[in-house]
């Protein structure tokens, strides 16, 4: 059964599958350029200390943007991918308004964190990146949410246009800043945020929707059956990964954590690819779930393609000549090479589980996602710490890899059962929308 779409003609004619795929990859390339490419350029131009400040900002941004996507962007895609135009219009106003409110709130928290870092360190060097992020977060969060809105509507070309605006502006501003001696981390962070802000404002023009930040509470009430659980799932997973890094540092020292971080740097682009494919794959699976069909075949194809790509990239890194590796990472290459195989296994496992995890989201089975998290997160902590105690950095990496593989098996087993279960929410949501007055 399909969701009721009303009598309204679609505002935009859906793109063909071939065109949608092409524009999805184009958008992903632009998004990767805006984030990973930007950080690579900055890393080559800034001093070690300045880039450390910029890196702290990036880690904070990654957590906040992921939390915002789990609480706002993904619930919009799951709930409003295939609905009548007036319903979608109202939901987009509330979702983007919630993203703006979340960006402002998280920006305030970043400003407070910057003040604490400054008070503890006695200088502003370590805090400037966070201070810049405090200003940039509203634009960054709103632009990220527009991408989800456009993908939910089947408009990857529009999303690609939005990311193109962001890339052009931020790299133009970066070029100006890097032409000066000793570029400021604060200004570089603001240039990064300015590109996102411009794209966020352009998104309003593209969607013909004005965000309603005063509708944030209504949005969270409307999607409370999934947003809190999805945010909790993300927080537990991210928290476990972060905590195990602290444990490894305490057990075997900073050299081990440096080796793992160096390997993660080379594998980082794959995570950006996963994020981009998730943005396009979730609406696709959601439409299939609303149609009442099985998601297993589509999820297998998605996971096979992503996991295969990850495996190919890891294989290239494993056979990479030492001279090229040293050129990429300098003295850190030897340590990174020692943990590359288990860290590669982690990334490959994430790729192969992606189809199942997106399928659970599309099926509204957030509780079952938490079941996987409650198995995997403690294992990540326990096996990572035990592996570090027994075998330093390689042991810690293999411990985390085993936990990730257990999560892979558990997620697929739970997803297959969920896919075969009834879907009463299809009728319930149709009835709920039918009772709603049409927005003015």
C-alpha positions, 0 to 999 in steps of 0.5 A, a space after each residue: 500500500 502506498 501513502 496517500 498523495 492527494 490530488 495535487 500534482 507533484 511540484 517537481 517531476 521525479 528524475 529517472 533512475 539513471 539521472 538520479 544516480 548520476 546526480 547523486 554521485 555528483 552531489 556526493 563528490 561536491 559534498 566530499 569536496 566541501 568537507 574532506 577536500 577543504 580539510 586536506 587543503 587546510 592541513 597542508 597550509 596551517 601549522 601543526 598547532 593551528 591544524 590541531 585547533 581546526 581538527 578539534 573543531 572538525 571532531 565537534 562538528 562531526 558529532 553535532 551534525 550527525 546528531 542533528 541528522 539523526 534527530 531532524 533530517 532522517 526523521 523527515 526523510 523517513 516520514 515525509 518521502 512520499 506524501 502530498 505536497 501540502 503535507 511535505 511543505 509544512 513538514 519541510 518548514 518545521 524540519 528546516 526550522 528545527 535544524 536552524 534552532 538546533 544550529 543556534 543551540 549547538 552554536 551556543 554550546 560551542 561558544 561555552 566550550 570555547 570559553 571553557 577551553 580558553 579558561 583552562 588553557 590560558 590562551 585562545 589558540 585551542 579555542 578559536 576553532 570552536 569559536 568559529 564553529 559556534 558562529 557557523 553551526 546554524 548555516 551548517 545544520 540548515 544546509 545539511 537538512 536541505 540536502 535531506 529535503 531534496 533527496 526525499 523529494 527525489 531531487 538530487 540535482 537540486 541538492 547538487 546545485 546547493 552543494 555547488 554553491 557551498 563549494 564555490 563560495 567556501 573555496 573562493 574565500 579560502 583562496 583569499 585567506 591562504 594568500 595572506 601570511 599566517 592565515 587565521 583558524 577563526 577566519 578559515 572556519 568562518 569561510 567554511 561556515 559562510 559557504 554553508 550559510 550561502 547554500 542554506 539561504 539558496 536552499 530557501 529559494 530552491 525549495 520555496 519554503 521558509 524555515 519556521 524555527 518556532 515550529 521546532 517543538 511541534 516537529 519534535 512532538 510530531 516525530 517523537 516516536 523515532 527522533 529521540 531513539 535515533 538520536 540515542 542510537 547515534 549518541 551511543 555508537 559515537 560515544 562508545 567509539 570516542 570512549 574506546 579511544 580514551 581507554 586505549 590512550 590510557 592503557 597503551 599511550 598516545 603512540 597507539 592512538 596516533 596510529 589508529 588516527 592516522 589510519 582513520 585519516 586515510 580511510 576518512 573519505 570512505 566515511 564521507 561516501 557512506 554519508 552521501 550514499 545514506 542520504 540518497 539510499 534512505 529515501 529509496 528504501 523508504 519508498 519501497 517500504 511504503 509500497 509494502 514490498 520486501 527491502 532485502 534485495 535492495 538493501 543487499 545490492 546497496 550494501 554489496 556495492 558500498 562494501 565492495 567499494 570499501 574493500 577495494 579502497 582498503 586493498 589499495 591502501 594495503 598494497 600501497 608502496 611505503 614511499 607513497 604512504 610516507 608522502 601521504 602521512 609522513 612519519 605516521 605512515 609506519 604506525 598507520 600501516 601496522 593497523 591498516 588491516 583491522 581498521 580496514 575491516 571496520 570500514 568494510 563492515 560499516 559498508 556491508 551493514 549500511 543497507 540493513 541499518 538504512 532498511 531498519 530506519 525505512 521500516 520505522 524499526 528504531 527500537 531494533 536499531 537500538 538492540 544492535 547498538 546495545 550489543 555492539 557498543 559494550 563490545 566495542 569498549 570491552 574488546 577494544 580496551 582488552 585488545 589494547 592491553 594485550 596487543 597495543 595498537 593492532 590489538 585494540 584495532 582488532 578488538 574494535 573490528 571484531 565488535 563491528 563484525 558482530 554488529 554487522 551480523 546482528 543488524 542483518 539478522 534483526 533487519 531480515 526479521 523486521 522486513 518480514 513483519 507487518 507494517 501497520 504504520 502505513 495505514 496509521 500514517 495515512 489515516 493521521 494525514 487524512 485527518 489533518 487540515 490542509 495547510 494554508 
